[in-house]
Structures are given as C-alpha cells and as structure tokens.
C-alpha cells in the first residue's frame, strides 16, 4: 500500500508535466526552441520512470540534435550528430578537474573501511554524554567529520545506520528523531568539502573548485550547527524523545594505571604532576606517568602554538613595495602606475600621477655623479630590519579568552575525561590530520584538487593499514596468532580491491553523466531552447532577488523527483548563462545550489538517504517514519538557505580573504 502511494505520487507529477506540455506547446507553429522544451520535459519524465539517466540524456540529445541538424542541412545531419558525440565525449575525457572525483571517492571508501568511524562515534558519544540528545548530537558531529573525509552520501548514511541508529533506538530515542539525525547528518557530505557535487558544479559552470571548497566550508559548519542546535533544543523541551543516558553508560572504565593514580586526587592534571615528583611511591613507572602527562598537556600546547601563530601574524611588519628597479630601468611611468594602484587604498590616483611624471621629468637634470651615489640609498633602507607592528587590542582579548578556556578545561580534567581524550586521539585526530592536509593544501593554494585528492587517497590507504595493524597487534598480544603485519597486508589488499571496484562504479556513473549532459546541452542549444528560456525569463522583468528566489524554488522542487546529479548536469547549463544577465556571482550561486540540493537526498519520493537507511534499519522501522523524521531537517535547510542569502559573507568571506575573490 505504501509503495502504491509513492507510485501514485510519481505518476501524478509526470501526468501534470505532460499535461502542461500538451496545453502550453504551440503545436500549430512548432519551432526548434519548442522542440528543446519538449526534449527537456521528456528527459525528466523518462528519468522518473526509472530509465538510466546518462543514457537517457545521450539518447534524447542525439535524437533531438539530429532533428536540429536536419532542419538546417539534411544531407549532413547524420555525420554532424556523430561528430558532436565524439567531440563532446573527448571534451569530458580531457577535463582535468574530473580526475579529482575518482581519487576523492577512493579516499572516502578507504577511510570508511579503516575501522575508525566506530571508535570516533563512541568517543564523541562519551565526550558529549551530558549534552541533551547526546547520541543524536554525536551522530551529526560524526557524520560531519566523516563527510570531510568522503563525499559519498550513501556510505555515510549506511555506516551510521549500522552504528548510531540501533544505539539510539536502544537508548529509547524517538524513531523519527533518530532517523532524521542519521539521514540529515549523512547528507552533509553533499556540501562539506571534498564534495563531489562541488567538483561537478565547478566543471559544469566553469567556476574554480578551489574557491568553491573555500566558500562551502563555513556554510557546511553552519548547517551542521543548526542541526545540532535543533536536536539539543528538542531534547531539552521534550526529554521523552531523547532521554538522557543511564549513569552506567556515561562511565568510562579506567585502566589500572589511572585507577592507581586517581587515588591521589580527582583532577588528572594535578594528580599527574604530583605523581611525577613521587612516582615510585605511587607504584607506577616514571616513564608511564610522563607519557600520561604529555598527553594531558597536548591541548595546552596546541593553544600556545595557535596563540604564537596569531601573535606572529598580528604583529608582522607591513610589506614594502620597492619600485626602485622600475625607475632605474626608465620605468618612471610604470612606477607611477604602481602608485596609482596604491591610491585605491590611500590617496587618489589623480594626485599621485603628476608627482610621478614630475619626478621623471626632473631626473635628467640631476648630476650623474649624484644620481649614482643617491640610488643605492632606497635599497639600503629596504634591507634594514623593520619594526614589528604594535600588538592590537583584539589579540589581548583573544589571549584572555584562551587562558580562561585553558584554566576551565584543566579544572574539569578528571581521569575519565583523560581517557576520553585518549580515545579521541586514536580516532579523531589521525582523520583530522588527513583532512587538514588535503583541504588545507587545496584552500591555501599549495596543490590543485587533483593533486590533493591523490595525496588523500594515499593517506587513506596508510590510515587503513595502520588501523588494521593496530587492531591485529592488540588482538594478538596475548595469543600465538599469525603475524599482525602479514594479516594486515592481506586485509589491506582486499580493502584496496573493494574500494577500487566501488570507485570505478561511482566514477563511471559520474563521467557517463557528464558525457550525456554534454550531448544533451549541445542539442538543447542547437534547438534554441536556451535562447527561448532566456527571452522568457528576461521578459518577466525580474529583479536579481526575484530571479534568485525563482531559481532556488525551481531547484528545491526539482529535488523532490530528481537526484542532485541529474539537476546539476541537466538544469545548471540552463541557469548559468542567466546569471550574468542579473549580475549574480556563479560562485555564490553554486554555494546556494549545493545547500539547496541536499533536499534531493532528504525529500520523498526519491530521498535516497531514506532508502539507504531503510536497507540497514530494523524491520519495525517503516519508510514513512524515516520520511517523517527528515521533514524538520528539511525545514532547517531552508533556514540555512535564507541565512546564507541574507548574509553572503558566510560563504564568500573565506574566498575573498584568501584569493581576493
């Protein structure tokens, strides 16, 4: 019965689309542009019927492209459409940006099989045990962290459906809230870099993927924060939906060393310092105590390092621009132009130009001996050590806040929190280093996305190998089993083999979509469909705000029956040419689209995230319950979309700061 309702919904959408096409198409004066619109409607209907998207796009594109060529030159239509297919396929194959897709996907599958997500979820759950709705909060945070290591939505939802969903149900959480937390958190990989969607959009719209990654960073954090805030508020208002954990579930078992040292005081920080001075009396080796103390001091060392870097950047001497060489080479006018460019920050360029030209006119009147003796002076002045800038007031505020946070942290630092921190060290921080190395090198221009993806895939392989080795080493310490190294090598080979196979499947799907989309968009342009849509939109007399609302509304509605891949490759080539007409930045538009397109995974009847979760959920959990749990999170996405449009700096501040975008 449920399946019948979903089928009725899908058939109703298709019937309305075909009815509108039949009513509004001028059949008596049918032109090529109208054929383009018919092709667009038929593609959507065919995809909703379940035909393969890539081959549907190619088939429709070839047929309607042949009609376009035939209307202009019938004898050459066959050859021209075949040439178009070859050229478009080759253009996709030679696109360097797309190389990053299989590498990032491969890294994601390796990290998924590295067996650290379970440890990460457990450590985050224990760290947030006293937060309302702690299990749901830990689920969303784990999904957000995992999303930065892989853009594969299905893998995140499925894995968290196996780990977090049963844990929440056992703890008495509401089924809808639990399902919503898993599906919404799992879909964060669509927006948070390294998102495959952003690579596909960048390649389609001709926007820098590096700048898209930088721009999507803060909107992704904002959306995850809104999810967490909603769960905490809901759990606080209605504790029955997310009951607090029992006391025994919050407890962390202490190892023997910690049990011995805990007798010297509840605070681990002061207890370890006291044990260093008298370790023999405590009955613990000094080396063990020092190791525990170093682990305890790691947060303080990180804070000190960040403060030192902030101080260095805040007081760095102002950079001087030396134009002496330009003047010596007879480039006084060039030097003047350099001064004009600085006039944008200081004085007007009109005041600076006469001075530069005047100095150029007066220079030949100087005595050559004086000129030769006077010229080295600026170089000597530039070589002299420059004084650092005065310490700004905001640095003292940051310093005070950092010191207060450090004191508060170590005041709460008991032995259980030390064990939780050690669990995070073993699960979160290795993954965080990999993420920082990959995304940091992209955002700060140290490497291209393709190069960083290659490094990430290699790092994921090393991470998977290290975790499997540690697991076998710990399991075999007290048993005469096979060598952990040899077992790890065999397992790593199987992991790489499975990951390579899944990567090939995913990458082939995306690349064939690009080929089909390229042929389809070429046929659409040949028929004049793009021009017809542009004339229609411009005839409406929309303001930029109205155009953005209309575009995002259409994308939101398309997210119900279609997946994000189909929306990007079919409809973005239609929207992108219109952006220049309304003065919309393609980078900002891409961030709004990425945030909006998460609805494609959270909205029925497609809602692939719901089907991923249903595939691993207990039998008593129905699809309607999963859909019901996703609805509030869809509303939160709309709130995030409004916030991003109202405050564009959320997405544009980082690209503008780093690249001057």
ABEGO torsion letter per residue (X at the ends): XAAAAAAAAAAAAAAAAAAAAAAABBAABBBAAAAAAAAAAAAAAAAAAGBBAAAAAAAAAAAAAAAAAAAABAAAAAAAAAAAAAAAAAAAAABAAAAAAAAAAAAAAAAAAAGAAAAAAAAAAAAAAABBGAAAAAAAAAAAAAAAABABAAAAAAAAAAAAAAAAAAAGBBAAAAAAAAAAAAAAAAABOBBAAAAAAAAAAGBBAAAAAAAAAAAAAAAAAAAAAAAAAAAAABAAABBBBBAAAABBBBBAAAAAAAAAEABAAAAAAAAAABAAAAGBBAAAAAAAAAAAAAAAAAAAAAAAAAAAAAABBBBBBBAAAAAAAGAAAAAAAAAAAAAAABBBAAAAAAAAAAAAAAAAABBAAAAAAAAAAAAAAAABBBBBBBBBAAAAAAAAAAAAAAAAAAAABBAAAAAAAAAAAAAAAAAAAAAAAAAAAAAAGABBAAAAAAAAAAAAAAAAAAAAAAAAAAAAAABBBBBAAAAAAAAAAAAAAAAAAAAAAAAAAAAAAAAAAAAAAAAAAAAGAAAAAAAAAAAAGBBAAAAAAAAAAAAAAAAAABBAAAAAAAAAAAAAAAAAAAGBBAAAAAAAAAAAAAAAAABOAAGAAAAAAAAABBAABBAAAAAAAAAAAAAAAAAAAAAAAABAAAAAAAAAAAAGX
